[in-house]
Amino acid sequence: MLLLGILLVGVIAWWIWFRLSHSITDDAFIESDMIELAPRVEGQIMEMLVEDSQPIKRGQLLARIDPVPYQRKVAQAQAALKVAEADHATAIAALQRLEAQVPEQIVAAERQLAIAESQSRTASHNLAQSRATFEHDLRLAEQGVNASQANLDFARVTAERWNALVEDRAVAPEERDAKQTSLANATAQHAQANTRLAQAKSDLARVKAAEAMAQAAAQRGQEAQAQLALARQGPLEIAEAKRKSEAAAQRIEAARADVALLQTQLGYTDVVSPFDGVVAKRFKFRGDYGTPGVPIFSLYDTENLYLTAHLEETKIEGVGPGHPVDVSVDAFPDSFKGHVLWVGKATGAQFALIPRNLSTGEFTKVIQRVPVRVAIEKDDRWSRLRPGLSATVAISHSAPAGAATVQPTASPNARQSAQPAGPN
């Protein structure tokens, strides 16, 4: 009886010590970061490849949205890319042709201008010589006509006077014949002078021809100057061709970006799992229409299970990050070990849909509860834990040496769970 009494006293003492050195609550549940997985593109759901409560792996195909419209968009964008590449090749060829032709055209135009200017100078010189020769010959011919006319008039008067003398028998007939011969010679010389004048006047046509040739040469010179000016615009054409080539290259980049975007959207028709986990619930089924932002699955990460305990505000004293926790899950006969990750900075009432309004004066004091996040240590029963299971926790008020005093960062899987659905 003495031993039984000592044992009973020891148990009572241990129980009192345990209650004083631990914060205990049965308001605790196993939780996990639940995500609602929505498609990134819209379309009819052609395949639904998982069931409720089915385990899934990271990158596993969960559902497929009709890819045909996106495949056609990709094909159209690829065709547009080929057109852009062909336009770029054409622009490059035109630029290369201009870069090769423009210098040659400038040299050829300069050569033609030099030839035209030389021909114009030659034609002008020939025109000046022809005009000077014509004017000289014309003056000589007119002077010859005038002189021969004077000689003819003198010979005619002399012949008439000798005729009168012969009739008066003042002189011999032989002397009259000599004067007649002089008249005939003067007449012939006058006729020759008129002929030379007519020939000199006929040379005016050659002057007009020389003028026409000079005008034609001057016109060719002007045309050559215009051709040279046009050829010297070649660098501007080259610059324009370069801009067209650059614009064509930019259109290629834009077309490639369109192809990449549409291929990405095509890839998004496969809805895949962002992590290893479990399908908690399906919201849509085969044949439904998927819309970006509207969930079709609810998933949770089996590697990111934790426990949230709601401690009364009177039990927060002595609880902090790193403190060991004994977790008794109702579904398991043996308890789990864990440690505190963080203690909430506000009570749950602050986040209620209808917060308390104490300004009315109607007040009943209710002990508030503060959420405490607990990390559960893994063991061979980890795979059987489920979000929502009830538990009772006992949090020690003493932290082991070297325990963390700040909230740890989220695990990689927890961060990934916030990412939208898409192909790996």
C-alpha positions, 0 to 999 in steps of 0.5 A: 500500500505504501508503494501504491501510495508513493506511485500515486503521489508520483503520478499526480506530481508528474501530471501537475508538472506536465500540465504546468510545463506544457500548453495543451489543447485539443483544438488542433488539426492536420493541414496542408496548403491546398491549391485550386489548379486552373488551366492557363488556356480556355477550351473544352476538356477532352480528357480527365485522367485522374480521380478524386483522392488519387495520388499524383506525381510532379509533372503528371498529366491530369487533364487535357484541353482540346489542342486543335485550335491552338495547333492551327494557330501555331501552324498559322504563326509558323507560316507567317514566320516563313513569309517573314523570312522570305521577305527578309531574304528578298530585302537582303538580296535587294540590298546586296544588289543595290550595294553592287550596282550603285557604285557602278551606276555612279561611275558609268553616269560620270563617264557618260557625263564626261562624254556628253560634255566633250561632245557638247564642246566639240559640237559648239566648236564646230557650230562656231566654225561653221557660222564663221565660215558661212558668214565669211563666204557670204560676205565674199560672195555678196562683194563678188556679186556687187563687183561683177554687177558694177563691171557688168553695168560698165561693160553694158554702157561701154558697149552701147556707147561703142554701138552708137559710135559705130553707127555714126562711123566714128570708130571701126566695127572691130573696136565695137566687137572688143567691147561686146566681148568685154560685156559678155565676159562681165555678164559671165562673171556676174553669173558666176558671182551670183552662183557663188552667192547662192552656194554661200547661202546654201551653206546656211543649212550646214550651219543649222545642222551644226546648231541642231547637233550642238543642241542635241549634244547639250541635251545629252549633257543635261540628260547625263547630268540628270542620270548622274544626279539620279545615280548619286541618289543610290546611297539613299536607296541603299539606306532605305533598303537597309531599313527595310531589311532591318524591319523585315528582321524585326518582323521575323523576331515578332513572328518567332515570338508569336510562334513561341507564345502560341507553342507555349499556349499549346503546351498549356492545353496539358494540365499537369501537376505542379508537385507530388500530392493528392487530388482532393476534388475535381470541379469539372469533368470531361466535356466541360469548358475550361476557363483560365482562373476557374479551377478544375482540381483541388490539390494538396502537397503530401510532403507539406503536411503540418499541424495548426493548433489553436491555443487559448490566449492564457496558454501562450506564455512559454510557447515559441518557435523551436519548442518540442511538441507531442502530437496525438492524432486521433486516428493513430494510437501512438503520438507523433513528435514535432516542433513549433514553427511560429506563433500567430501574431493575431487571434483568429477572431481578427480574420472572421467574416464578421469581426467583433464590434464592441462599440455597442457596449454589449460585451461578453469576455470570451477567451480568444485563441491564437494559431500555432504552426507545428511541423510534424516529424516524419516517420513510417506513418507519414503517408497515412496522414491526411489534412483535416485529422483531429489531434491533441498537442502538448507544447513544451515551455522549454526549447532545446538548445540551438532551437530556431527562434524565427519563422523558417522560410516556406519549403520549395514545394510550398512555394511551387504550390502557388504557381499556376498550372502549366507544362513542365 
